[in-house]
Amino acid sequence: MFSLKNSQEKLDVWREDYNGFRPHSSLGDMSPNEYIEKNENTPDFLVMTGT
C-alpha cells in the first residue's frame, strides 16, 4: 500500500543517493556533496556558471 510516509522514505533514500553518491558530469564527476565540501571555502563558490 502506498502512503505519504512510505513515499517520503523512498524520496529520502533517492535524495541521499543523488546528492551523496552519484557523480554529476557538470560537477567534474563529483557528487553534489563532494563538490560543496571541496568548494565551500573558495571565493567563487556562489558564482553561477553556465547561464
mmCIF entry with sequence, helices, sheets and N, C-alpha, C, O atoms, coordinates in Angstrom:
data_MODEL
# 
_entry.id   MODEL 
# 
_entity.id                         1 
_entity.type                       polymer 
_entity.pdbx_number_of_molecules   1 
# 
_entity_poly.entity_id                      1 
_entity_poly.type                           'polypeptide(L)' 
_entity_poly.nstd_linkage                   no 
_entity_poly.nstd_monomer                   no 
_entity_poly.pdbx_seq_one_letter_code       MFSLKNSQEKLDVWREDYNGFRPHSSLGDMSPNEYIEKNENTPDFLVMTGT 
_entity_poly.pdbx_seq_one_letter_code_can   MFSLKNSQEKLDVWREDYNGFRPHSSLGDMSPNEYIEKNENTPDFLVMTGT 
_entity_poly.pdbx_strand_id                 A 
# 
loop_
_entity_poly_seq.entity_id 
_entity_poly_seq.num 
_entity_poly_seq.mon_id 
_entity_poly_seq.hetero 
1 1  MET n 
1 2  PHE n 
1 3  SER n 
1 4  LEU n 
1 5  LYS n 
1 6  ASN n 
1 7  SER n 
1 8  GLN n 
1 9  GLU n 
1 10 LYS n 
1 11 LEU n 
1 12 ASP n 
1 13 VAL n 
1 14 TRP n 
1 15 ARG n 
1 16 GLU n 
1 17 ASP n 
1 18 TYR n 
1 19 ASN n 
1 20 GLY n 
1 21 PHE n 
1 22 ARG n 
1 23 PRO n 
1 24 HIS n 
1 25 SER n 
1 26 SER n 
1 27 LEU n 
1 28 GLY n 
1 29 ASP n 
1 30 MET n 
1 31 SER n 
1 32 PRO n 
1 33 ASN n 
1 34 GLU n 
1 35 TYR n 
1 36 ILE n 
1 37 GLU n 
1 38 LYS n 
1 39 ASN n 
1 40 GLU n 
1 41 ASN n 
1 42 THR n 
1 43 PRO n 
1 44 ASP n 
1 45 PHE n 
1 46 LEU n 
1 47 VAL n 
1 48 MET n 
1 49 THR n 
1 50 GLY n 
1 51 THR n 
# 
_struct_asym.id          A 
_struct_asym.entity_id   1 
# 
loop_
_struct_conf.conf_type_id 
_struct_conf.id 
_struct_conf.pdbx_PDB_helix_id 
_struct_conf.beg_label_comp_id 
_struct_conf.beg_label_asym_id 
_struct_conf.beg_label_seq_id 
_struct_conf.pdbx_beg_PDB_ins_code 
_struct_conf.end_label_comp_id 
_struct_conf.end_label_asym_id 
_struct_conf.end_label_seq_id 
_struct_conf.pdbx_end_PDB_ins_code 
_struct_conf.beg_auth_comp_id 
_struct_conf.beg_auth_asym_id 
_struct_conf.beg_auth_seq_id 
_struct_conf.end_auth_comp_id 
_struct_conf.end_auth_asym_id 
_struct_conf.end_auth_seq_id 
_struct_conf.pdbx_PDB_helix_class 
_struct_conf.details 
_struct_conf.pdbx_PDB_helix_length 
HELX_P HELX_P1 AA1 LEU A 4  ? GLY A 20 ? LEU A 4  GLY A 20 1 ? 17 
HELX_P HELX_P2 AA2 SER A 25 ? LEU A 27 ? SER A 25 LEU A 27 5 ? 3  
HELX_P HELX_P3 AA3 PRO A 32 ? ASN A 39 ? PRO A 32 ASN A 39 1 ? 8  
# 
_struct_conf_type.id          HELX_P 
_struct_conf_type.criteria    ? 
_struct_conf_type.reference   ? 
# 
loop_
_atom_site.group_PDB 
_atom_site.id 
_atom_site.type_symbol 
_atom_site.label_atom_id 
_atom_site.label_alt_id 
_atom_site.label_comp_id 
_atom_site.label_asym_id 
_atom_site.label_entity_id 
_atom_site.label_seq_id 
_atom_site.pdbx_PDB_ins_code 
_atom_site.Cartn_x 
_atom_site.Cartn_y 
_atom_site.Cartn_z 
_atom_site.occupancy 
_atom_site.B_iso_or_equiv 
_atom_site.pdbx_formal_charge 
_atom_site.auth_seq_id 
_atom_site.auth_comp_id 
_atom_site.auth_asym_id 
_atom_site.auth_atom_id 
_atom_site.pdbx_PDB_model_num 
ATOM 1   N N  . MET A 1 1  ? 0.841  -1.189 0.000   1.00 0.00 ? 1  MET A N  1 
ATOM 2   C CA . MET A 1 1  ? 0.000  0.000  0.000   1.00 0.00 ? 1  MET A CA 1 
ATOM 3   C C  . MET A 1 1  ? 0.878  1.242  0.000   1.00 0.00 ? 1  MET A C  1 
ATOM 4   O O  . MET A 1 1  ? 1.924  1.269  0.649   1.00 0.00 ? 1  MET A O  1 
ATOM 5   N N  . PHE A 1 2  ? 0.464  2.246  -0.710  1.00 0.00 ? 2  PHE A N  1 
ATOM 6   C CA . PHE A 1 2  ? 1.193  3.497  -0.780  1.00 0.00 ? 2  PHE A CA 1 
ATOM 7   C C  . PHE A 1 2  ? 0.668  4.462  0.282   1.00 0.00 ? 2  PHE A C  1 
ATOM 8   O O  . PHE A 1 2  ? -0.540 4.597  0.482   1.00 0.00 ? 2  PHE A O  1 
ATOM 9   N N  . SER A 1 3  ? 1.583  5.112  0.940   1.00 0.00 ? 3  SER A N  1 
ATOM 10  C CA . SER A 1 3  ? 1.204  6.106  1.927   1.00 0.00 ? 3  SER A CA 1 
ATOM 11  C C  . SER A 1 3  ? 2.162  7.280  1.817   1.00 0.00 ? 3  SER A C  1 
ATOM 12  O O  . SER A 1 3  ? 3.208  7.175  1.177   1.00 0.00 ? 3  SER A O  1 
ATOM 13  N N  . LEU A 1 4  ? 1.816  8.377  2.427   1.00 0.00 ? 4  LEU A N  1 
ATOM 14  C CA . LEU A 1 4  ? 2.686  9.541  2.427   1.00 0.00 ? 4  LEU A CA 1 
ATOM 15  C C  . LEU A 1 4  ? 4.009  9.217  3.113   1.00 0.00 ? 4  LEU A C  1 
ATOM 16  O O  . LEU A 1 4  ? 5.066  9.632  2.640   1.00 0.00 ? 4  LEU A O  1 
ATOM 17  N N  . LYS A 1 5  ? 3.963  8.487  4.211   1.00 0.00 ? 5  LYS A N  1 
ATOM 18  C CA . LYS A 1 5  ? 5.181  8.113  4.927   1.00 0.00 ? 5  LYS A CA 1 
ATOM 19  C C  . LYS A 1 5  ? 6.076  7.236  4.050   1.00 0.00 ? 5  LYS A C  1 
ATOM 20  O O  . LYS A 1 5  ? 7.286  7.453  3.984   1.00 0.00 ? 5  LYS A O  1 
ATOM 21  N N  . ASN A 1 6  ? 5.489  6.257  3.383   1.00 0.00 ? 6  ASN A N  1 
ATOM 22  C CA . ASN A 1 6  ? 6.248  5.371  2.502   1.00 0.00 ? 6  ASN A CA 1 
ATOM 23  C C  . ASN A 1 6  ? 6.875  6.154  1.359   1.00 0.00 ? 6  ASN A C  1 
ATOM 24  O O  . ASN A 1 6  ? 8.038  5.936  1.018   1.00 0.00 ? 6  ASN A O  1 
ATOM 25  N N  . SER A 1 7  ? 6.115  7.057  0.770   1.00 0.00 ? 7  SER A N  1 
ATOM 26  C CA . SER A 1 7  ? 6.631  7.885  -0.325  1.00 0.00 ? 7  SER A CA 1 
ATOM 27  C C  . SER A 1 7  ? 7.777  8.765  0.152   1.00 0.00 ? 7  SER A C  1 
ATOM 28  O O  . SER A 1 7  ? 8.782  8.896  -0.547  1.00 0.00 ? 7  SER A O  1 
ATOM 29  N N  . GLN A 1 8  ? 7.649  9.366  1.322   1.00 0.00 ? 8  GLN A N  1 
ATOM 30  C CA . GLN A 1 8  ? 8.702  10.225 1.860   1.00 0.00 ? 8  GLN A CA 1 
ATOM 31  C C  . GLN A 1 8  ? 9.975  9.432  2.124   1.00 0.00 ? 8  GLN A C  1 
ATOM 32  O O  . GLN A 1 8  ? 11.074 9.918  1.858   1.00 0.00 ? 8  GLN A O  1 
ATOM 33  N N  . GLU A 1 9  ? 9.839  8.227  2.639   1.00 0.00 ? 9  GLU A N  1 
ATOM 34  C CA . GLU A 1 9  ? 11.009 7.379  2.880   1.00 0.00 ? 9  GLU A CA 1 
ATOM 35  C C  . GLU A 1 9  ? 11.740 7.057  1.575   1.00 0.00 ? 9  GLU A C  1 
ATOM 36  O O  . GLU A 1 9  ? 12.969 7.094  1.523   1.00 0.00 ? 9  GLU A O  1 
ATOM 37  N N  . LYS A 1 10 ? 10.984 6.744  0.528   1.00 0.00 ? 10 LYS A N  1 
ATOM 38  C CA . LYS A 1 10 ? 11.589 6.444  -0.769  1.00 0.00 ? 10 LYS A CA 1 
ATOM 39  C C  . LYS A 1 10 ? 12.285 7.674  -1.354  1.00 0.00 ? 10 LYS A C  1 
ATOM 40  O O  . LYS A 1 10 ? 13.374 7.560  -1.918  1.00 0.00 ? 10 LYS A O  1 
ATOM 41  N N  . LEU A 1 11 ? 11.671 8.830  -1.223  1.00 0.00 ? 11 LEU A N  1 
ATOM 42  C CA . LEU A 1 11 ? 12.291 10.065 -1.709  1.00 0.00 ? 11 LEU A CA 1 
ATOM 43  C C  . LEU A 1 11 ? 13.551 10.407 -0.927  1.00 0.00 ? 11 LEU A C  1 
ATOM 44  O O  . LEU A 1 11 ? 14.531 10.872 -1.510  1.00 0.00 ? 11 LEU A O  1 
ATOM 45  N N  . ASP A 1 12 ? 13.541 10.186 0.368   1.00 0.00 ? 12 ASP A N  1 
ATOM 46  C CA . ASP A 1 12 ? 14.724 10.450 1.187   1.00 0.00 ? 12 ASP A CA 1 
ATOM 47  C C  . ASP A 1 12 ? 15.902 9.576  0.768   1.00 0.00 ? 12 ASP A C  1 
ATOM 48  O O  . ASP A 1 12 ? 17.037 10.049 0.709   1.00 0.00 ? 12 ASP A O  1 
ATOM 49  N N  . VAL A 1 13 ? 15.637 8.303  0.478   1.00 0.00 ? 13 VAL A N  1 
ATOM 50  C CA . VAL A 1 13 ? 16.690 7.392  0.023   1.00 0.00 ? 13 VAL A CA 1 
ATOM 51  C C  . VAL A 1 13 ? 17.222 7.852  -1.332  1.00 0.00 ? 13 VAL A C  1 
ATOM 52  O O  . VAL A 1 13 ? 18.433 7.875  -1.548  1.00 0.00 ? 13 VAL A O  1 
ATOM 53  N N  . TRP A 1 14 ? 16.321 8.218  -2.242  1.00 0.00 ? 14 TRP A N  1 
ATOM 54  C CA . TRP A 1 14 ? 16.736 8.683  -3.567  1.00 0.00 ? 14 TRP A CA 1 
ATOM 55  C C  . TRP A 1 14 ? 17.578 9.956  -3.458  1.00 0.00 ? 14 TRP A C  1 
ATOM 56  O O  . TRP A 1 14 ? 18.619 10.069 -4.107  1.00 0.00 ? 14 TRP A O  1 
ATOM 57  N N  . ARG A 1 15 ? 17.134 10.913 -2.643  1.00 0.00 ? 15 ARG A N  1 
ATOM 58  C CA . ARG A 1 15 ? 17.853 12.183 -2.495  1.00 0.00 ? 15 ARG A CA 1 
ATOM 59  C C  . ARG A 1 15 ? 19.237 11.957 -1.900  1.00 0.00 ? 15 ARG A C  1 
ATOM 60  O O  . ARG A 1 15 ? 20.198 12.597 -2.327  1.00 0.00 ? 15 ARG A O  1 
ATOM 61  N N  . GLU A 1 16 ? 19.357 11.072 -0.938  1.00 0.00 ? 16 GLU A N  1 
ATOM 62  C CA . GLU A 1 16 ? 20.658 10.771 -0.343  1.00 0.00 ? 16 GLU A CA 1 
ATOM 63  C C  . GLU A 1 16 ? 21.601 10.179 -1.392  1.00 0.00 ? 16 GLU A C  1 
ATOM 64  O O  . GLU A 1 16 ? 22.776 10.543 -1.455  1.00 0.00 ? 16 GLU A O  1 
ATOM 65  N N  . ASP A 1 17 ? 21.083 9.270  -2.208  1.00 0.00 ? 17 ASP A N  1 
ATOM 66  C CA . ASP A 1 17 ? 21.899 8.679  -3.265  1.00 0.00 ? 17 ASP A CA 1 
ATOM 67  C C  . ASP A 1 17 ? 22.288 9.734  -4.300  1.00 0.00 ? 17 ASP A C  1 
ATOM 68  O O  . ASP A 1 17 ? 23.452 9.824  -4.690  1.00 0.00 ? 17 ASP A O  1 
ATOM 69  N N  . TYR A 1 18 ? 21.326 10.521 -4.738  1.00 0.00 ? 18 TYR A N  1 
ATOM 70  C CA . TYR A 1 18 ? 21.562 11.518 -5.783  1.00 0.00 ? 18 TYR A CA 1 
ATOM 71  C C  . TYR A 1 18 ? 22.586 12.561 -5.341  1.00 0.00 ? 18 TYR A C  1 
ATOM 72  O O  . TYR A 1 18 ? 23.480 12.906 -6.114  1.00 0.00 ? 18 TYR A O  1 
ATOM 73  N N  . ASN A 1 19 ? 22.477 13.058 -4.138  1.00 0.00 ? 19 ASN A N  1 
ATOM 74  C CA . ASN A 1 19 ? 23.372 14.113 -3.665  1.00 0.00 ? 19 ASN A CA 1 
ATOM 75  C C  . ASN A 1 19 ? 24.656 13.597 -3.040  1.00 0.00 ? 19 ASN A C  1 
ATOM 76  O O  . ASN A 1 19 ? 25.652 14.318 -2.997  1.00 0.00 ? 19 ASN A O  1 
ATOM 77  N N  . GLY A 1 20 ? 24.651 12.374 -2.558  1.00 0.00 ? 20 GLY A N  1 
ATOM 78  C CA . GLY A 1 20 ? 25.796 11.895 -1.823  1.00 0.00 ? 20 GLY A CA 1 
ATOM 79  C C  . GLY A 1 20 ? 26.714 10.955 -2.562  1.00 0.00 ? 20 GLY A C  1 
ATOM 80  O O  . GLY A 1 20 ? 27.892 10.848 -2.223  1.00 0.00 ? 20 GLY A O  1 
ATOM 81  N N  . PHE A 1 21 ? 26.197 10.268 -3.568  1.00 0.00 ? 21 PHE A N  1 
ATOM 82  C CA . PHE A 1 21 ? 26.990 9.210  -4.174  1.00 0.00 ? 21 PHE A CA 1 
ATOM 83  C C  . PHE A 1 21 ? 27.088 9.276  -5.690  1.00 0.00 ? 21 PHE A C  1 
ATOM 84  O O  . PHE A 1 21 ? 28.106 8.872  -6.254  1.00 0.00 ? 21 PHE A O  1 
ATOM 85  N N  . ARG A 1 22 ? 26.062 9.771  -6.359  1.00 0.00 ? 22 ARG A N  1 
ATOM 86  C CA . ARG A 1 22 ? 26.052 9.754  -7.822  1.00 0.00 ? 22 ARG A CA 1 
ATOM 87  C C  . ARG A 1 22 ? 26.904 10.880 -8.390  1.00 0.00 ? 22 ARG A C  1 
ATOM 88  O O  . ARG A 1 22 ? 26.686 12.045 -8.055  1.00 0.00 ? 22 ARG A O  1 
ATOM 89  N N  . PRO A 1 23 ? 27.868 10.555 -9.240  1.00 0.00 ? 23 PRO A N  1 
ATOM 90  C CA . PRO A 1 23 ? 28.684 11.608 -9.856  1.00 0.00 ? 23 PRO A CA 1 
ATOM 91  C C  . PRO A 1 23 ? 27.873 12.387 -10.889 1.00 0.00 ? 23 PRO A C  1 
ATOM 92  O O  . PRO A 1 23 ? 27.030 11.824 -11.588 1.00 0.00 ? 23 PRO A O  1 
ATOM 93  N N  . HIS A 1 24 ? 28.139 13.672 -10.972 1.00 0.00 ? 24 HIS A N  1 
ATOM 94  C CA . HIS A 1 24 ? 27.479 14.548 -11.933 1.00 0.00 ? 24 HIS A CA 1 
ATOM 95  C C  . HIS A 1 24 ? 28.555 15.133 -12.844 1.00 0.00 ? 24 HIS A C  1 
ATOM 96  O O  . HIS A 1 24 ? 29.516 15.739 -12.370 1.00 0.00 ? 24 HIS A O  1 
ATOM 97  N N  . SER A 1 25 ? 28.391 14.950 -14.143 1.00 0.00 ? 25 SER A N  1 
ATOM 98  C CA . SER A 1 25 ? 29.415 15.423 -15.085 1.00 0.00 ? 25 SER A CA 1 
ATOM 99  C C  . SER A 1 25 ? 29.581 16.937 -15.005 1.00 0.00 ? 25 SER A C  1 
ATOM 100 O O  . SER A 1 25 ? 30.686 17.445 -15.199 1.00 0.00 ? 25 SER A O  1 
ATOM 101 N N  . SER A 1 26 ? 28.511 17.659 -14.724 1.00 0.00 ? 26 SER A N  1 
ATOM 102 C CA . SER A 1 26 ? 28.606 19.122 -14.639 1.00 0.00 ? 26 SER A CA 1 
ATOM 103 C C  . SER A 1 26 ? 29.386 19.572 -13.410 1.00 0.00 ? 26 SER A C  1 
ATOM 104 O O  . SER A 1 26 ? 29.763 20.740 -13.315 1.00 0.00 ? 26 SER A O  1 
ATOM 105 N N  . LEU A 1 27 ? 29.632 18.665 -12.469 1.00 0.00 ? 27 LEU A N  1 
ATOM 106 C CA . LEU A 1 27 ? 30.404 18.986 -11.258 1.00 0.00 ? 27 LEU A CA 1 
ATOM 107 C C  . LEU A 1 27 ? 31.759 18.292 -11.276 1.00 0.00 ? 27 LEU A C  1 
ATOM 108 O O  . LEU A 1 27 ? 32.342 18.034 -10.223 1.00 0.00 ? 27 LEU A O  1 
ATOM 109 N N  . GLY A 1 28 ? 32.258 17.993 -12.465 1.00 0.00 ? 28 GLY A N  1 
ATOM 110 C CA . GLY A 1 28 ? 33.558 17.333 -12.570 1.00 0.00 ? 28 GLY A CA 1 
ATOM 111 C C  . GLY A 1 28 ? 33.522 15.908 -12.076 1.00 0.00 ? 28 GLY A C  1 
ATOM 112 O O  . GLY A 1 28 ? 34.491 15.424 -11.491 1.00 0.00 ? 28 GLY A O  1 
ATOM 113 N N  . ASP A 1 29 ? 32.410 15.229 -12.307 1.00 0.00 ? 29 ASP A N  1 
ATOM 114 C CA . ASP A 1 29 ? 32.198 13.840 -11.881 1.00 0.00 ? 29 ASP A CA 1 
ATOM 115 C C  . ASP A 1 29 ? 32.283 13.654 -10.375 1.00 0.00 ? 29 ASP A C  1 
ATOM 116 O O  . ASP A 1 29 ? 32.702 12.602 -9.893  1.00 0.00 ? 29 ASP A O  1 
ATOM 117 N N  . MET A 1 30 ? 31.885 14.680 -9.637  1.00 0.00 ? 30 MET A N  1 
ATOM 118 C CA . MET A 1 30 ? 31.758 14.582 -8.181  1.00 0.00 ? 30 MET A CA 1 
ATOM 119 C C  . MET A 1 30 ? 30.273 14.580 -7.839  1.00 0.00 ? 30 MET A C  1 
ATOM 120 O O  . MET A 1 30 ? 29.441 15.042 -8.621  1.00 0.00 ? 30 MET A O  1 
ATOM 121 N N  . SER A 1 31 ? 29.955 14.058 -6.668  1.00 0.00 ? 31 SER A N  1 
ATOM 122 C CA . SER A 1 31 ? 28.580 14.176 -6.188  1.00 0.00 ? 31 SER A CA 1 
ATOM 123 C C  . SER A 1 31 ? 28.376 15.619 -5.719  1.00 0.00 ? 31 SER A C  1 
ATOM 124 O O  . SER A 1 31 ? 29.355 16.307 -5.430  1.00 0.00 ? 31 SER A O  1 
ATOM 125 N N  . PRO A 1 32 ? 27.133 16.089 -5.638  1.00 0.00 ? 32 PRO A N  1 
ATOM 126 C CA . PRO A 1 32 ? 26.914 17.438 -5.126  1.00 0.00 ? 32 PRO A CA 1 
ATOM 127 C C  . PRO A 1 32 ? 27.524 17.653 -3.737  1.00 0.00 ? 32 PRO A C  1 
ATOM 128 O O  . PRO A 1 32 ? 28.074 18.720 -3.463  1.00 0.00 ? 32 PRO A O  1 
ATOM 129 N N  . ASN A 1 33 ? 27.431 16.661 -2.871  1.00 0.00 ? 33 ASN A N  1 
ATOM 130 C CA . ASN A 1 33 ? 28.015 16.815 -1.535  1.00 0.00 ? 33 ASN A CA 1 
ATOM 131 C C  . ASN A 1 33 ? 29.533 16.953 -1.606  1.00 0.00 ? 33 ASN A C  1 
ATOM 132 O O  . ASN A 1 33 ? 30.112 17.772 -0.893  1.00 0.00 ? 33 ASN A O  1 
ATOM 133 N N  . GLU A 1 34 ? 30.184 16.159 -2.459  1.00 0.00 ? 34 GLU A N  1 
ATOM 134 C CA . GLU A 1 34 ? 31.639 16.269 -2.623  1.00 0.00 ? 34 GLU A CA 1 
ATOM 135 C C  . GLU A 1 34 ? 32.018 17.637 -3.170  1.00 0.00 ? 34 GLU A C  1 
ATOM 136 O O  . GLU A 1 34 ? 32.988 18.248 -2.721  1.00 0.00 ? 34 GLU A O  1 
ATOM 137 N N  . TYR A 1 35 ? 31.249 18.114 -4.140  1.00 0.00 ? 35 TYR A N  1 
ATOM 138 C CA . TYR A 1 35 ? 31.517 19.417 -4.745  1.00 0.00 ? 35 TYR A CA 1 
ATOM 139 C C  . TYR A 1 35 ? 31.428 20.531 -3.703  1.00 0.00 ? 35 TYR A C  1 
ATOM 140 O O  . TYR A 1 35 ? 32.290 21.407 -3.646  1.00 0.00 ? 35 TYR A O  1 
ATOM 141 N N  . ILE A 1 36 ? 30.389 20.490 -2.887  1.00 0.00 ? 36 ILE A N  1 
ATOM 142 C CA . ILE A 1 36 ? 30.217 21.505 -1.844  1.00 0.00 ? 36 ILE A CA 1 
ATOM 143 C C  . ILE A 1 36 ? 31.375 21.456 -0.857  1.00 0.00 ? 36 ILE A C  1 
ATOM 144 O O  . ILE A 1 36 ? 31.937 22.494 -0.509  1.00 0.00 ? 36 ILE A O  1 
ATOM 145 N N  . GLU A 1 37 ? 31.735 20.263 -0.405  1.00 0.00 ? 37 GLU A N  1 
ATOM 146 C CA . GLU A 1 37 ? 32.846 20.133 0.552   1.00 0.00 ? 37 GLU A CA 1 
ATOM 147 C C  . GLU A 1 37 ? 34.147 20.678 -0.025  1.00 0.00 ? 37 GLU A C  1 
ATOM 148 O O  . GLU A 1 37 ? 34.918 21.330 0.680   1.00 0.00 ? 37 GLU A O  1 
ATOM 149 N N  . LYS A 1 38 ? 34.391 20.415 -1.295  1.00 0.00 ? 38 LYS A N  1 
ATOM 150 C CA . LYS A 1 38 ? 35.637 20.841 -1.919  1.00 0.00 ? 38 LYS A CA 1 
ATOM 151 C C  . LYS A 1 38 ? 35.665 22.349 -2.178  1.00 0.00 ? 38 LYS A C  1 
ATOM 152 O O  . LYS A 1 38 ? 36.729 22.965 -2.108  1.00 0.00 ? 38 LYS A O  1 
ATOM 153 N N  . ASN A 1 39 ? 34.520 22.946 -2.475  1.00 0.00 ? 39 ASN A N  1 
ATOM 154 C CA . ASN A 1 39 ? 34.488 24.325 -2.944  1.00 0.00 ? 39 ASN A CA 1 
ATOM 155 C C  . ASN A 1 39 ? 33.864 25.338 -1.989  1.00 0.00 ? 39 ASN A C  1 
ATOM 156 O O  . ASN A 1 39 ? 33.801 26.522 -2.319  1.00 0.00 ? 39 ASN A O  1 
ATOM 157 N N  . GLU A 1 40 ? 33.412 24.917 -0.837  1.00 0.00 ? 40 GLU A N  1 
ATOM 158 C CA . GLU A 1 40 ? 32.676 25.858 0.004   1.00 0.00 ? 40 GLU A CA 1 
ATOM 159 C C  . GLU A 1 40 ? 33.532 26.995 0.547   1.00 0.00 ? 40 GLU A C  1 
ATOM 160 O O  . GLU A 1 40 ? 32.984 28.022 0.947   1.00 0.00 ? 40 GLU A O  1 
ATOM 161 N N  . ASN A 1 41 ? 34.830 26.852 0.574   1.00 0.00 ? 41 ASN A N  1 
ATOM 162 C CA . ASN A 1 41 ? 35.689 27.912 1.096   1.00 0.00 ? 41 ASN A CA 1 
ATOM 163 C C  . ASN A 1 41 ? 36.406 28.698 0.010   1.00 0.00 ? 41 ASN A C  1 
ATOM 164 O O  . ASN A 1 41 ? 37.343 29.442 0.299   1.00 0.00 ? 41 ASN A O  1 
ATOM 165 N N  . THR A 1 42 ? 35.974 28.539 -1.241  1.00 0.00 ? 42 THR A N  1 
ATOM 166 C CA . THR A 1 42 ? 36.610 29.281 -2.318  1.00 0.00 ? 42 THR A CA 1 
ATOM 167 C C  . THR A 1 42 ? 35.813 30.551 -2.608  1.00 0.00 ? 42 THR A C  1 
ATOM 168 O O  . THR A 1 42 ? 34.598 30.567 -2.407  1.00 0.00 ? 42 THR A O  1 
ATOM 169 N N  . PRO A 1 43 ? 36.465 31.610 -3.074  1.00 0.00 ? 43 PRO A N  1 
ATOM 170 C CA . PRO A 1 43 ? 35.770 32.864 -3.324  1.00 0.00 ? 43 PRO A CA 1 
ATOM 171 C C  . PRO A 1 43 ? 34.676 32.766 -4.388  1.00 0.00 ? 43 PRO A C  1 
ATOM 172 O O  . PRO A 1 43 ? 33.691 33.502 -4.337  1.00 0.00 ? 43 PRO A O  1 
ATOM 173 N N  . ASP A 1 44 ? 34.848 31.862 -5.346  1.00 0.00 ? 44 ASP A N  1 
ATOM 174 C CA . ASP A 1 44 ? 33.875 31.761 -6.432  1.00 0.00 ? 44 ASP A CA 1 
ATOM 175 C C  . ASP A 1 44 ? 32.760 30.766 -6.164  1.00 0.00 ? 44 ASP A C  1 
ATOM 176 O O  . ASP A 1 44 ? 32.001 30.435 -7.074  1.00 0.00 ? 44 ASP A O  1 
ATOM 177 N N  . PHE A 1 45 ? 32.647 30.289 -4.948  1.00 0.00 ? 45 PHE A N  1 
ATOM 178 C CA . PHE A 1 45 ? 31.697 29.225 -4.651  1.00 0.00 ? 45 PHE A CA 1 
ATOM 179 C C  . PHE A 1 45 ? 30.260 29.611 -5.021  1.00 0.00 ? 45 PHE A C  1 
ATOM 180 O O  . PHE A 1 45 ? 29.515 28.773 -5.528  1.00 0.00 ? 45 PHE A O  1 
ATOM 181 N N  . LEU A 1 46 ? 29.869 30.835 -4.783  1.00 0.00 ? 46 LEU A N  1 
ATOM 182 C CA . LEU A 1 46 ? 28.495 31.227 -5.033  1.00 0.00 ? 46 LEU A CA 1 
ATOM 183 C C  . LEU A 1 46 ? 28.266 31.805 -6.429  1.00 0.00 ? 46 LEU A C  1 
ATOM 184 O O  . LEU A 1 46 ? 27.159 32.251 -6.733  1.00 0.00 ? 46 LEU A O  1 
ATOM 185 N N  . VAL A 1 47 ? 29.280 31.806 -7.272  1.00 0.00 ? 47 VAL A N  1 
ATOM 186 C CA . VAL A 1 47 ? 29.136 32.306 -8.622  1.00 0.00 ? 47 VAL A CA 1 
ATOM 187 C C  . VAL A 1 47 ? 28.462 31.253 -9.488  1.00 0.00 ? 47 VAL A C  1 
ATOM 188 O O  . VAL A 1 47 ? 28.916 30.110 -9.557  1.00 0.00 ? 47 VAL A O  1 
ATOM 189 N N  . MET A 1 48 ? 27.375 31.641 -10.150 1.00 0.00 ? 48 MET A N  1 
ATOM 190 C CA . MET A 1 48 ? 26.671 30.709 -11.011 1.00 0.00 ? 48 MET A CA 1 
ATOM 191 C C  . MET A 1 48 ? 27.357 30.679 -12.373 1.00 0.00 ? 48 MET A C  1 
ATOM 192 O O  . MET A 1 48 ? 27.780 31.713 -12.889 1.00 0.00 ? 48 MET A O  1 
ATOM 193 N N  . THR A 1 49 ? 27.463 29.492 -12.941 1.00 0.00 ? 49 THR A N  1 
ATOM 194 C CA . THR A 1 49 ? 28.047 29.340 -14.260 1.00 0.00 ? 49 THR A CA 1 
ATOM 195 C C  . THR A 1 49 ? 27.056 28.662 -15.177 1.00 0.00 ? 49 THR A C  1 
ATOM 196 O O  . THR A 1 49 ? 26.055 28.104 -14.727 1.00 0.00 ? 49 THR A O  1 
ATOM 197 N N  . GLY A 1 50 ? 27.334 28.712 -16.448 1.00 0.00 ? 50 GLY A N  1 
ATOM 198 C CA . GLY A 1 50 ? 26.509 28.017 -17.420 1.00 0.00 ? 50 GLY A CA 1 
ATOM 199 C C  . GLY A 1 50 ? 25.204 28.701 -17.736 1.00 0.00 ? 50 GLY A C  1 
ATOM 200 O O  . GLY A 1 50 ? 24.299 28.068 -18.279 1.00 0.00 ? 50 GLY A O  1 
ATOM 201 N N  . THR A 1 51 ? 25.074 29.981 -17.412 1.00 0.00 ? 51 THR A N  1 
ATOM 202 C CA . THR A 1 51 ? 23.816 30.679 -17.716 1.00 0.00 ? 51 THR A CA 1 
ATOM 203 C C  . THR A 1 51 ? 24.009 31.652 -18.845 1.00 0.00 ? 51 THR A C  1 
ATOM 204 O O  . THR A 1 51 ? 23.063 32.332 -19.243 1.00 0.00 ? 51 THR A O  1 
# 
